[in-house]
Amino acid sequence: MTHVHGHVLCGLAANTALPPELVDRLIAFAGPDVDEDADFADDLAGRADLSDAQALALYTRVPETGVRLAREGRLTAVDVDPAAQPDTALALLDEGRGDPEWARVLAADPDSWRRRRLAECAGLPPDAVETLAADPDVHVVAELAMGLTPEVAAKLAEHPHAEVRRGVAWNEATPPVVLAALISGEGLPPVRQCLVCDREETPWAHDPNCARTDCDLPPGAACDGSHESTVSAMWHAALQNPATPAEAVVVFVDHSSMFLRWALAARPDLPPEVSRRLAMDPLPGIRADLAENPVIDDALMRALADDKDQEVRRHLAHNPNVPLDVLVRLAATTKLGAALPPRIEAASPAEVEELARSTDATVRMLLALRRDLPDGIRDALATDPDAKVLKTIAPHPGLSEAQLRDMVDRHGVRVLAKVATNPDASGALLEDLTRHRPPVKKVFREVARHRNATPRALLACLADDEARSIAAGHPALPPPVVVELLADGDRQVVKAAAGNPSLPRAVMLDLVP
């Protein structure tokens, strides 16, 4: 079997028009003897029309598909032998459809990585949880701590290893009083171990240029007996945990670690005084995250609008509570990117009309990012004299062919690609876009994936290297052309053509072994 033939089979396995009897034939052909490039079993496992019988047959032929089949609800507990296929059993347990008895068996699995994956599963039997909580591998216990019930999490907060306590700090089910104790240390026995002193003689700090191949400690890892790097990571986890009380985390506002201050800046429960102090932090990234935090008040947002750092101002523009006049001012001084600011998305009808009348083209462009504009506003923006406004409004549903053609006539190559993305663009318009001179390469890619693309437009797209594989899979491509592409020199084109639902059934019959 050639490599190209292998890509044909991969494409066929994902082809939504493949008849059930050919799915059966591919399942029978799948297995360990198939070339690596022709390993289409995963494509078969992802088919939405796979019957239970076909899924079981595929699993029997290629056990490696078990995890995906289990995740997609194609297998049940009676189909799986946990001793033979523990990974599939773990997937079913994680989905809540496994046999609880498996947890007891897998908790004693010699593979610690597998025990860690078991520890991630919810709803484990209490005795399995107890076994995992006493696991000799601290990573297993730490993983378990991240998803435990409040009672068990509180118990593990007293674990002597800092890595386990870090897992407890991540867990949103951990009682707030316990999370506060992990930060203050009050009421808990002292930490006695960490990942650093488990393997290195202290005091020890990770060399930033460490060249040891056997070292998997993270950058910044250090221990002088106080287990400082892991304890800091535990604090960081608690700061990111919304269940941690605000009064327990405000102590980090002036901490020497920028990572801890950074995590504090994003919390939704910051007191006003802490917010004001963070707004003066020397690190722009911290001020930027604070600027996007909805908890900050109007006065602080207006102050941050004058921040010298552009990233701070850009983040502020994406704060859902930013005053509209502040956002308008930011549009004139800051590159805001292509994302729709939440405040623009939530603008009232009166505010929408006000924004549409703005003399600043950037403000009108931000409004044009919405895809639910009233017809009158949409149509007004479609005649905007500024090309960047037209590029932004061009994909808006509801625009007529005449409006789209007018944009092209007025601004040509600057708006072509965006016009091609409009869901209502007609086949005739798409054809004209592919014939435009000078051509715009991105147009071919957009036309190739457009639902209204015509055979003629798609044939033009085949001439573009980047659009060719997209066009090869479009169902409007003429069947004879699809068949020709099965012999293309580009493997991705071959796979796309084989996956094209317009591929004639007779050709499919001939291709499947």
One Martini backbone bead per residue (centre of mass of N, CA, C, O) as a GRO file, in nm:
protein
  513
    1MET     BB    1   0.095   0.036   0.024
    2THR     BB    2   0.062   0.356  -0.019
    3HIS     BB    3   0.058   0.662   0.113
    4VAL     BB    4  -0.174   0.777  -0.054
    5HIS     BB    5  -0.370   0.548   0.005
    6GLY     BB    6  -0.381   0.607   0.305
    7HIS     BB    7  -0.522   0.887   0.270
    8VAL     BB    8  -0.773   0.776   0.143
    9LEU     BB    9  -0.867   0.610   0.388
   10CYS     BB   10  -0.886   0.846   0.586
   11GLY     BB   11  -1.098   1.001   0.428
   12LEU     BB   12  -1.314   0.779   0.412
   13ALA     BB   13  -1.352   0.739   0.723
   14ALA     BB   14  -1.476   1.056   0.728
   15ASN     BB   15  -1.701   1.009   0.533
   16THR     BB   16  -2.040   1.086   0.548
   17ALA     BB   17  -2.114   0.900   0.273
   18LEU     BB   18  -2.042   0.636   0.382
   19PRO     BB   19  -2.137   0.335   0.370
   20PRO     BB   20  -2.193   0.094   0.602
   21GLU     BB   21  -2.047  -0.142   0.445
   22LEU     BB   22  -1.774   0.023   0.428
   23VAL     BB   23  -1.726   0.053   0.722
   24ASP     BB   24  -1.698  -0.247   0.774
   25ARG     BB   25  -1.451  -0.290   0.586
   26LEU     BB   26  -1.261  -0.096   0.736
   27ILE     BB   27  -1.268  -0.239   1.004
   28ALA     BB   28  -1.154  -0.511   0.893
   29PHE     BB   29  -0.879  -0.358   0.795
   30ALA     BB   30  -0.806  -0.277   1.052
   31GLY     BB   31  -0.483  -0.243   1.220
   32PRO     BB   32  -0.148  -0.334   1.277
   33ASP     BB   33  -0.088  -0.379   0.951
   34VAL     BB   34  -0.111  -0.089   0.907
   35ASP     BB   35   0.006   0.177   0.800
   36GLU     BB   36   0.072   0.467   0.953
   37ASP     BB   37  -0.047   0.656   0.717
   38ALA     BB   38  -0.319   0.444   0.730
   39ASP     BB   39  -0.438   0.531   1.013
   40PHE     BB   40  -0.803   0.522   1.034
   41ALA     BB   41  -0.933   0.451   1.312
   42ASP     BB   42  -0.988   0.736   1.432
   43ASP     BB   43  -1.185   0.821   1.211
   44LEU     BB   44  -1.390   0.603   1.273
   45ALA     BB   45  -1.438   0.676   1.579
   46GLY     BB   46  -1.559   0.976   1.484
   47ARG     BB   47  -1.817   0.875   1.384
   48ALA     BB   48  -2.157   0.958   1.409
   49ASP     BB   49  -2.272   0.669   1.258
   50LEU     BB   50  -2.181   0.474   1.462
   51SER     BB   51  -2.243   0.180   1.571
   52ASP     BB   52  -2.227  -0.031   1.829
   53ALA     BB   53  -2.119  -0.269   1.662
   54GLN     BB   54  -1.891  -0.113   1.521
   55ALA     BB   55  -1.744  -0.016   1.772
   56LEU     BB   56  -1.678  -0.299   1.883
   57ALA     BB   57  -1.525  -0.398   1.633
   58LEU     BB   58  -1.306  -0.179   1.641
   59TYR     BB   59  -1.203  -0.237   1.927
   60THR     BB   60  -1.116  -0.527   1.866
   61ARG     BB   61  -0.912  -0.450   1.637
   62VAL     BB   62  -0.855  -0.148   1.792
   63PRO     BB   63  -0.789  -0.075   2.113
   64GLU     BB   64  -0.683   0.231   2.082
   65THR     BB   65  -0.991   0.340   2.041
   66GLY     BB   66  -1.125   0.326   2.326
   67VAL     BB   67  -1.110   0.613   2.440
   68ARG     BB   68  -1.282   0.754   2.225
   69LEU     BB   69  -1.529   0.570   2.240
   70ALA     BB   70  -1.584   0.630   2.537
   71ARG     BB   71  -1.615   0.942   2.520
   72GLU     BB   72  -1.858   0.896   2.286
   73GLY     BB   73  -2.050   0.650   2.393
   74ARG     BB   74  -1.970   0.349   2.251
   75LEU     BB   75  -1.910   0.235   2.539
   76THR     BB   76  -1.921  -0.012   2.792
   77ALA     BB   77  -1.846  -0.196   3.064
   78VAL     BB   78  -1.897  -0.480   2.917
   79ASP     BB   79  -1.664  -0.419   2.688
   80VAL     BB   80  -1.446  -0.405   2.929
   81ASP     BB   81  -1.106  -0.486   3.018
   82PRO     BB   82  -0.905  -0.355   3.260
   83ALA     BB   83  -0.653  -0.541   3.224
   84ALA     BB   84  -0.620  -0.499   2.907
   85GLN     BB   85  -0.775  -0.185   2.915
   86PRO     BB   86  -0.710   0.065   3.125
   87ASP     BB   87  -0.757   0.326   2.957
   88THR     BB   88  -1.054   0.273   2.891
   89ALA     BB   89  -1.148   0.244   3.183
   90LEU     BB   90  -1.069   0.534   3.264
   91ALA     BB   91  -1.256   0.679   3.067
   92LEU     BB   92  -1.520   0.564   3.187
   93LEU     BB   93  -1.478   0.669   3.472
   94ASP     BB   94  -1.459   0.972   3.391
   95GLU     BB   95  -1.765   0.949   3.263
   96GLY     BB   96  -1.939   0.763   3.473
   97ARG     BB   97  -1.937   0.440   3.320
   98GLY     BB   98  -1.800   0.269   3.521
   99ASP     BB   99  -1.669   0.034   3.729
  100PRO     BB  100  -1.596   0.070   4.058
  101GLU     BB  101  -1.406  -0.178   4.080
  102TRP     BB  102  -1.177  -0.067   3.904
  103ALA     BB  103  -1.058   0.136   4.107
  104ARG     BB  104  -0.939  -0.077   4.295
  105VAL     BB  105  -0.744  -0.193   4.084
  106LEU     BB  106  -0.604   0.077   3.971
  107ALA     BB  107  -0.484   0.172   4.253
  108ALA     BB  108  -0.261  -0.084   4.205
  109ASP     BB  109  -0.113   0.013   3.977
  110PRO     BB  110   0.221   0.028   3.869
  111ASP     BB  111   0.132   0.284   3.717
  112SER     BB  112   0.147   0.610   3.814
  113TRP     BB  113   0.008   0.753   3.578
  114ARG     BB  114  -0.256   0.590   3.606
  115ARG     BB  115  -0.318   0.681   3.896
  116ARG     BB  116  -0.344   0.978   3.829
  117ARG     BB  117  -0.588   0.943   3.639
  118LEU     BB  118  -0.769   0.825   3.855
  119ALA     BB  119  -0.759   1.076   4.049
  120GLU     BB  120  -0.936   1.255   3.840
  121CYS     BB  121  -1.176   1.102   3.911
  122ALA     BB  122  -1.503   1.094   3.975
  123GLY     BB  123  -1.668   0.898   4.212
  124LEU     BB  124  -1.503   0.739   4.398
  125PRO     BB  125  -1.447   0.511   4.608
  126PRO     BB  126  -1.348   0.539   4.929
  127ASP     BB  127  -1.124   0.315   4.922
  128ALA     BB  128  -0.975   0.433   4.674
  129VAL     BB  129  -0.913   0.706   4.798
  130GLU     BB  130  -0.748   0.597   5.034
  131THR     BB  131  -0.529   0.466   4.864
  132LEU     BB  132  -0.441   0.726   4.707
  133ALA     BB  133  -0.372   0.899   4.966
  134ALA     BB  134  -0.129   0.665   5.021
  135ASP     BB  135   0.053   0.712   4.799
  136PRO     BB  136   0.395   0.709   4.717
  137ASP     BB  137   0.305   0.916   4.502
  138VAL     BB  138   0.265   1.253   4.524
  139HIS     BB  139   0.117   1.308   4.251
  140VAL     BB  140  -0.132   1.143   4.313
  141VAL     BB  141  -0.226   1.300   4.565
  142ALA     BB  142  -0.239   1.579   4.430
  143GLU     BB  143  -0.452   1.504   4.222
  144LEU     BB  144  -0.668   1.422   4.423
  145ALA     BB  145  -0.688   1.703   4.577
  146MET     BB  146  -0.829   1.865   4.331
  147GLY     BB  147  -1.125   1.666   4.359
  148LEU     BB  148  -1.233   1.672   4.637
  149THR     BB  149  -1.395   1.674   4.905
  150PRO     BB  150  -1.406   1.877   5.171
  151GLU     BB  151  -1.321   1.666   5.384
  152VAL     BB  152  -1.068   1.546   5.239
  153ALA     BB  153  -0.924   1.810   5.179
  154ALA     BB  154  -0.886   1.892   5.476
  155LYS     BB  155  -0.705   1.652   5.544
  156LEU     BB  156  -0.478   1.709   5.318
  157ALA     BB  157  -0.383   1.988   5.438
  158GLU     BB  158  -0.192   1.809   5.650
  159HIS     BB  159   0.011   1.735   5.465
  160PRO     BB  160   0.365   1.723   5.451
  161HIS     BB  161   0.331   1.794   5.148
  162ALA     BB  162   0.331   2.066   4.937
  163GLU     BB  163   0.202   1.943   4.677
  164VAL     BB  164  -0.063   1.858   4.809
  165ARG     BB  165  -0.148   2.140   4.907
  166ARG     BB  166  -0.168   2.257   4.626
  167GLY     BB  167  -0.407   2.082   4.541
  168VAL     BB  168  -0.599   2.193   4.757
  169ALA     BB  169  -0.581   2.495   4.658
  170TRP     BB  170  -0.730   2.432   4.379
  171ASN     BB  171  -0.978   2.337   4.526
  172GLU     BB  172  -1.314   2.452   4.525
  173ALA     BB  173  -1.410   2.251   4.773
  174THR     BB  174  -1.248   2.387   4.965
  175PRO     BB  175  -1.260   2.526   5.248
  176PRO     BB  176  -1.204   2.851   5.323
  177VAL     BB  177  -1.057   2.804   5.596
  178VAL     BB  178  -0.838   2.624   5.467
  179LEU     BB  179  -0.726   2.821   5.258
  180ALA     BB  180  -0.637   3.028   5.469
  181ALA     BB  181  -0.440   2.832   5.615
  182LEU     BB  182  -0.246   2.785   5.373
  183ILE     BB  183  -0.143   3.080   5.390
  184SER     BB  184  -0.083   3.116   5.711
  185GLY     BB  185  -0.059   2.820   5.880
  186GLU     BB  186  -0.289   2.808   6.065
  187GLY     BB  187  -0.355   2.492   6.217
  188LEU     BB  188  -0.100   2.365   6.078
  189PRO     BB  189   0.126   2.167   6.002
  190PRO     BB  190   0.426   2.153   5.894
  191VAL     BB  191   0.617   2.148   5.634
  192ARG     BB  192   0.852   1.870   5.518
  193GLN     BB  193   0.803   1.868   5.197
  194CYS     BB  194   0.938   1.858   4.854
  195LEU     BB  195   1.041   1.828   4.531
  196VAL     BB  196   1.331   1.915   4.597
  197CYS     BB  197   1.409   1.757   4.873
  198ASP     BB  198   1.350   1.473   4.752
  199ARG     BB  199   1.632   1.504   4.542
  200GLU     BB  200   1.786   1.735   4.701
  201GLU     BB  201   2.036   1.909   4.845
  202THR     BB  202   2.021   2.129   5.095
  203PRO     BB  203   2.061   2.397   4.950
  204TRP     BB  204   1.851   2.470   4.648
  205ALA     BB  205   1.883   2.584   4.301
  206HIS     BB  206   1.773   2.633   3.992
  207ASP     BB  207   1.931   2.633   3.709
  208PRO     BB  208   1.852   2.817   3.429
  209ASN     BB  209   2.093   2.627   3.269
  210CYS     BB  210   2.001   2.348   3.283
  211ALA     BB  211   2.149   2.021   3.150
  212ARG     BB  212   1.992   1.804   3.279
  213THR     BB  213   1.823   1.511   3.176
  214ASP     BB  214   1.705   1.425   3.485
  215CYS     BB  215   1.553   1.707   3.499
  216ASP     BB  216   1.201   1.815   3.613
  217LEU     BB  217   1.225   2.078   3.730
  218PRO     BB  218   1.124   2.380   3.758
  219PRO     BB  219   1.152   2.689   3.719
  220GLY     BB  220   1.259   2.818   4.037
  221ALA     BB  221   1.342   2.593   4.197
  222ALA     BB  222   1.341   2.579   4.568
  223CYS     BB  223   1.546   2.492   4.875
  224ASP     BB  224   1.619   2.583   5.239
  225GLY     BB  225   1.377   2.425   5.420
  226SER     BB  226   1.097   2.596   5.333
  227HIS     BB  227   0.981   2.529   5.047
  228GLU     BB  228   0.934   2.791   4.867
  229SER     BB  229   0.833   2.719   4.575
  230THR     BB  230   0.588   2.537   4.658
  231VAL     BB  231   0.450   2.736   4.845
  232SER     BB  232   0.410   2.951   4.630
  233ALA     BB  233   0.233   2.769   4.450
  234MET     BB  234   0.011   2.741   4.661
  235TRP     BB  235  -0.063   3.038   4.678
  236HIS     BB  236  -0.134   3.070   4.380
  237ALA     BB  237  -0.370   2.873   4.387
  238ALA     BB  238  -0.536   3.025   4.604
  239LEU     BB  239  -0.563   3.291   4.439
  240GLN     BB  240  -0.725   3.132   4.196
  241ASN     BB  241  -0.935   3.065   4.413
  242PRO     BB  242  -1.264   3.164   4.468
  243ALA     BB  243  -1.284   3.035   4.772
  244THR     BB  244  -1.093   3.235   4.866
  245PRO     BB  245  -1.064   3.466   5.085
  246ALA     BB  246  -0.998   3.796   5.059
  247GLU     BB  247  -0.857   3.839   5.343
  248ALA     BB  248  -0.623   3.623   5.269
  249VAL     BB  249  -0.494   3.778   4.993
  250VAL     BB  250  -0.415   4.086   5.051
  251VAL     BB  251  -0.116   4.033   5.154
  252PHE     BB  252   0.001   4.031   4.837
  253VAL     BB  253   0.018   4.331   4.727
  254ASP     BB  254   0.350   4.355   4.832
  255HIS     BB  255   0.484   4.129   4.710
  256SER     BB  256   0.777   4.014   4.559
  257SER     BB  257   0.592   3.843   4.386
  258MET     BB  258   0.459   3.880   4.074
  259PHE     BB  259   0.275   3.626   4.056
  260LEU     BB  260   0.099   3.694   4.305
  261ARG     BB  261   0.004   3.974   4.215
  262TRP     BB  262  -0.120   3.883   3.949
  263ALA     BB  263  -0.336   3.695   4.070
  264LEU     BB  264  -0.475   3.917   4.237
  265ALA     BB  265  -0.571   4.113   3.998
  266ALA     BB  266  -0.807   3.890   3.897
  267ARG     BB  267  -0.990   3.918   4.123
  268PRO     BB  268  -1.348   3.959   4.201
  269ASP     BB  269  -1.279   4.060   4.533
  270LEU     BB  270  -1.154   4.334   4.539
  271PRO     BB  271  -1.065   4.577   4.715
  272PRO     BB  272  -1.028   4.907   4.655
  273GLU     BB  273  -0.748   4.947   4.789
  274VAL     BB  274  -0.603   4.718   4.637
  275SER     BB  275  -0.654   4.822   4.353
  276ARG     BB  276  -0.498   5.091   4.386
  277ARG     BB  277  -0.223   4.958   4.444
  278LEU     BB  278  -0.205   4.790   4.177
  279ALA     BB  279  -0.214   5.045   3.984
  280MET     BB  280   0.106   5.099   4.092
  281ASP     BB  281   0.243   4.885   3.962
  282PRO     BB  282   0.539   4.825   3.781
  283LEU     BB  283   0.378   4.603   3.630
  284PRO     BB  284   0.195   4.593   3.346
  285GLY     BB  285   0.050   4.314   3.368
  286ILE     BB  286  -0.097   4.379   3.633
  287ARG     BB  287  -0.248   4.630   3.534
  288ALA     BB  288  -0.396   4.486   3.303
  289ASP     BB  289  -0.562   4.281   3.469
  290LEU     BB  290  -0.698   4.496   3.637
  291ALA     BB  291  -0.835   4.656   3.400
  292GLU     BB  292  -1.025   4.389   3.330
  293ASN     BB  293  -1.157   4.407   3.603
  294PRO     BB  294  -1.488   4.446   3.708
  295VAL     BB  295  -1.431   4.552   4.013
  296ILE     BB  296  -1.354   4.814   3.926
  297ASP     BB  297  -1.388   5.144   3.929
  298ASP     BB  298  -1.445   5.429   3.761
  299ALA     BB  299  -1.200   5.593   3.862
  300LEU     BB  300  -0.983   5.378   3.792
  301MET     BB  301  -1.042   5.359   3.491
  302ARG     BB  302  -0.974   5.654   3.427
  303ALA     BB  303  -0.680   5.630   3.519
  304LEU     BB  304  -0.594   5.385   3.328
  305ALA     BB  305  -0.644   5.543   3.056
  306ASP     BB  306  -0.344   5.695   3.121
  307ASP     BB  307  -0.164   5.482   3.071
  308LYS     BB  308   0.148   5.426   2.920
  309ASP     BB  309   0.045   5.140   2.861
  310GLN     BB  310  -0.110   4.975   2.608
  311GLU     BB  311  -0.204   4.707   2.746
  312VAL     BB  312  -0.367   4.839   2.966
  313ARG     BB  313  -0.566   4.984   2.776
  314ARG     BB  314  -0.666   4.734   2.625
  315HIS     BB  315  -0.785   4.586   2.870
  316LEU     BB  316  -0.981   4.809   2.949
  317ALA     BB  317  -1.153   4.790   2.683
  318HIS     BB  318  -1.240   4.478   2.794
  319ASN     BB  319  -1.412   4.593   3.006
  320PRO     BB  320  -1.749   4.557   3.075
  321ASN     BB  321  -1.748   4.848   3.265
  322VAL     BB  322  -1.662   5.050   3.077
  323PRO     BB  323  -1.694   5.349   2.991
  324LEU     BB  324  -1.785   5.471   2.691
  325ASP     BB  325  -1.606   5.728   2.684
  326VAL     BB  326  -1.344   5.576   2.743
  327LEU     BB  327  -1.346   5.387   2.500
  328VAL     BB  328  -1.343   5.608   2.286
  329ARG     BB  329  -1.070   5.721   2.377
  330LEU     BB  330  -0.904   5.457   2.336
  331ALA     BB  331  -0.947   5.426   2.027
  332ALA     BB  332  -0.746   5.679   1.968
  333THR     BB  333  -0.472   5.542   2.143
  334THR     BB  334  -0.542   5.225   2.083
  335LYS     BB  335  -0.476   4.895   2.017
  336LEU     BB  336  -0.757   4.661   2.027
  337GLY     BB  337  -0.812   4.480   1.806
  338ALA     BB  338  -1.051   4.214   1.687
  339ALA     BB  339  -1.213   4.221   1.937
  340LEU     BB  340  -1.509   4.239   2.100
  341PRO     BB  341  -1.614   4.452   2.314
  342PRO     BB  342  -1.832   4.410   2.571
  343ARG     BB  343  -1.947   4.704   2.573
  344ILE     BB  344  -2.041   4.697   2.279
  345GLU     BB  345  -2.221   4.442   2.299
  346ALA     BB  346  -2.399   4.599   2.543
  347ALA     BB  347  -2.517   4.813   2.390
  348SER     BB  348  -2.753   5.022   2.346
  349PRO     BB  349  -2.948   5.153   2.111
  350ALA     BB  350  -2.855   5.445   2.168
  351GLU     BB  351  -2.550   5.381   2.165
  352VAL     BB  352  -2.535   5.270   1.880
  353GLU     BB  353  -2.612   5.535   1.741
  354GLU     BB  354  -2.379   5.699   1.855
  355LEU     BB  355  -2.146   5.525   1.737
  356ALA     BB  356  -2.233   5.552   1.433
  357ARG     BB  357  -2.177   5.884   1.454
  358SER     BB  358  -1.893   5.879   1.471
  359THR     BB  359  -1.587   6.040   1.370
  360ASP     BB  360  -1.452   5.770   1.446
  361ALA     BB  361  -1.359   5.494   1.272
  362THR     BB  362  -1.285   5.303   1.508
  363VAL     BB  363  -1.559   5.307   1.645
  364ARG     BB  364  -1.719   5.200   1.403
  365MET     BB  365  -1.560   4.935   1.388
  366LEU     BB  366  -1.640   4.822   1.662
  367LEU     BB  367  -1.941   4.808   1.596
  368ALA     BB  368  -1.900   4.621   1.334
  369LEU     BB  369  -1.843   4.354   1.506
  370ARG     BB  370  -2.118   4.316   1.516
  371ARG     BB  371  -2.405   4.064   1.442
  372ASP     BB  372  -2.683   4.251   1.562
  373LEU     BB  373  -2.763   4.477   1.386
  374PRO     BB  374  -2.948   4.697   1.273
  375ASP     BB  375  -3.025   4.755   0.956
  376GLY     BB  376  -2.963   5.061   0.946
  377ILE     BB  377  -2.678   5.046   1.066
  378ARG     BB  378  -2.556   4.841   0.877
  379ASP     BB  379  -2.608   5.004   0.611
  380ALA     BB  380  -2.443   5.251   0.691
  381LEU     BB  381  -2.170   5.099   0.726
  382ALA     BB  382  -2.169   4.990   0.422
  383THR     BB  383  -2.105   5.318   0.335
  384ASP     BB  384  -1.843   5.365   0.441
  385PRO     BB  385  -1.541   5.539   0.370
  386ASP     BB  386  -1.396   5.328   0.546
  387ALA     BB  387  -1.227   5.034   0.502
  388LYS     BB  388  -1.223   4.918   0.798
  389VAL     BB  389  -1.528   4.919   0.828
  390LEU     BB  390  -1.598   4.738   0.587
  391LYS     BB  391  -1.434   4.488   0.673
  392THR     BB  392  -1.610   4.448   0.935
  393ILE     BB  393  -1.908   4.444   0.802
  394ALA     BB  394  -1.905   4.234   0.565
  395PRO     BB  395  -1.989   3.963   0.745
  396HIS     BB  396  -2.270   4.058   0.781
  397PRO     BB  397  -2.570   3.966   0.803
  398GLY     BB  398  -2.801   4.080   0.533
  399LEU     BB  399  -2.643   4.157   0.305
  400SER     BB  400  -2.640   4.251  -0.003
  401GLU     BB  401  -2.512   4.217  -0.310
  402ALA     BB  402  -2.497   4.517  -0.375
  403GLN     BB  403  -2.335   4.597  -0.122
  404LEU     BB  404  -2.091   4.414  -0.171
  405ARG     BB  405  -2.018   4.523  -0.454
  406ASP     BB  406  -1.973   4.815  -0.364
  407MET     BB  407  -1.729   4.761  -0.189
  408VAL     BB  408  -1.550   4.652  -0.416
  409ASP     BB  409  -1.563   4.901  -0.602
  410ARG     BB  410  -1.436   5.104  -0.380
  411HIS     BB  411  -1.189   4.893  -0.236
  412GLY     BB  412  -1.123   4.617  -0.324
  413VAL     BB  413  -0.861   4.445  -0.190
  414ARG     BB  414  -0.936   4.543   0.108
  415VAL     BB  415  -1.236   4.362   0.101
  416LEU     BB  416  -1.253   4.082  -0.035
  417ALA     BB  417  -1.215   3.869   0.195
  418LYS     BB  418  -1.457   3.967   0.369
  419VAL     BB  419  -1.678   3.926   0.159
  420ALA     BB  420  -1.624   3.611   0.136
  421THR     BB  421  -1.745   3.565   0.445
  422ASN     BB  422  -2.022   3.607   0.372
  423PRO     BB  423  -2.301   3.404   0.413
  424ASP     BB  424  -2.470   3.562   0.157
  425ALA     BB  425  -2.293   3.504  -0.061
  426SER     BB  426  -2.291   3.448  -0.379
  427GLY     BB  427  -2.182   3.256  -0.631
  428ALA     BB  428  -2.128   3.487  -0.832
  429LEU     BB  429  -1.956   3.658  -0.642
  430LEU     BB  430  -1.737   3.447  -0.583
  431GLU     BB  431  -1.640   3.426  -0.871
  432ASP     BB  432  -1.553   3.724  -0.900
  433LEU     BB  433  -1.341   3.719  -0.673
  434THR     BB  434  -1.152   3.505  -0.822
  435ARG     BB  435  -1.121   3.720  -1.083
  436HIS     BB  436  -0.967   3.927  -0.958
  437ARG     BB  437  -0.774   4.229  -1.044
  438PRO     BB  438  -0.591   4.161  -0.835
  439PRO     BB  439  -0.526   3.904  -0.652
  440VAL     BB  440  -0.640   3.732  -0.343
  441LYS     BB  441  -0.546   3.471  -0.161
  442LYS     BB  442  -0.760   3.464   0.072
  443VAL     BB  443  -1.010   3.430  -0.105
  444PHE     BB  444  -0.976   3.129  -0.179
  445ARG     BB  445  -1.012   3.019   0.109
  446GLU     BB  446  -1.295   3.138   0.162
  447VAL     BB  447  -1.440   3.015  -0.082
  448ALA     BB  448  -1.368   2.709  -0.027
  449ARG     BB  449  -1.557   2.731   0.257
  450HIS     BB  450  -1.811   2.811   0.117
  451ARG     BB  451  -2.146   2.721   0.087
  452ASN     BB  452  -2.184   2.893  -0.209
  453ALA     BB  453  -1.994   2.756  -0.376
  454THR     BB  454  -1.900   2.697  -0.691
  455PRO     BB  455  -1.752   2.511  -0.922
  456ARG     BB  456  -1.599   2.747  -1.052
  457ALA     BB  457  -1.477   2.863  -0.791
  458LEU     BB  458  -1.330   2.600  -0.704
  459LEU     BB  459  -1.144   2.573  -0.947
  460ALA     BB  460  -0.990   2.831  -0.880
  461CYS     BB  461  -0.889   2.732  -0.595
  462LEU     BB  462  -0.705   2.493  -0.699
  463ALA     BB  463  -0.470   2.701  -0.791
  464ASP     BB  464  -0.429   2.725  -0.487
  465ASP     BB  465  -0.228   2.597  -0.252
  466GLU     BB  466  -0.399   2.671   0.016
  467ALA     BB  467  -0.699   2.600  -0.112
  468ARG     BB  468  -0.700   2.312  -0.230
  469SER     BB  469  -0.775   2.130   0.021
  470ILE     BB  470  -1.045   2.270   0.073
  471ALA     BB  471  -1.181   2.232  -0.207
  472ALA     BB  472  -1.160   1.915  -0.217
  473GLY     BB  473  -1.402   1.900   0.022
  474HIS     BB  474  -1.622   2.020  -0.147
  475PRO     BB  475  -1.948   1.928  -0.244
  476ALA     BB  476  -1.948   2.118  -0.520
  477LEU     BB  477  -1.753   1.952  -0.646
  478PRO     BB  478  -1.697   1.782  -0.910
  479PRO     BB  479  -1.667   1.448  -0.919
  480PRO     BB  480  -1.437   1.419  -1.133
  481VAL     BB  481  -1.242   1.600  -0.974
  482VAL     BB  482  -1.229   1.442  -0.716
  483VAL     BB  483  -1.105   1.190  -0.845
  484GLU     BB  484  -0.844   1.322  -0.951
  485LEU     BB  485  -0.740   1.411  -0.656
  486LEU     BB  486  -0.650   1.119  -0.562
  487ALA     BB  487  -0.364   1.181  -0.741
  488ASP     BB  488  -0.234   1.381  -0.583
  489GLY     BB  489   0.069   1.513  -0.447
  490ASP     BB  490  -0.111   1.598  -0.206
  491ARG     BB  491  -0.218   1.454   0.081
  492GLN     BB  492  -0.437   1.657   0.174
  493VAL     BB  493  -0.595   1.649  -0.088
  494VAL     BB  494  -0.656   1.349  -0.089
  495LYS     BB  495  -0.809   1.337   0.182
  496ALA     BB  496  -1.027   1.545   0.107
  497ALA     BB  497  -1.141   1.394  -0.140
  498ALA     BB  498  -1.212   1.129   0.016
  499GLY     BB  499  -1.408   1.313   0.216
  500ASN     BB  500  -1.599   1.371  -0.007
  501PRO     BB  501  -1.946   1.337  -0.049
  502SER     BB  502  -1.915   1.346  -0.384
  503LEU     BB  503  -1.806   1.082  -0.399
  504PRO     BB  504  -1.851   0.820  -0.568
  505ARG     BB  505  -1.966   0.516  -0.481
  506ALA     BB  506  -1.805   0.344  -0.686
  507VAL     BB  507  -1.530   0.449  -0.588
  508MET     BB  508  -1.547   0.357  -0.301
  509LEU     BB  509  -1.571   0.055  -0.365
  510ASP     BB  510  -1.287   0.044  -0.508
  511LEU     BB  511  -1.108   0.152  -0.255
  512VAL     BB  512  -1.211  -0.053  -0.063
  513PRO     BB  513  -1.077  -0.353   0.057
   0.00000   0.00000   0.00000
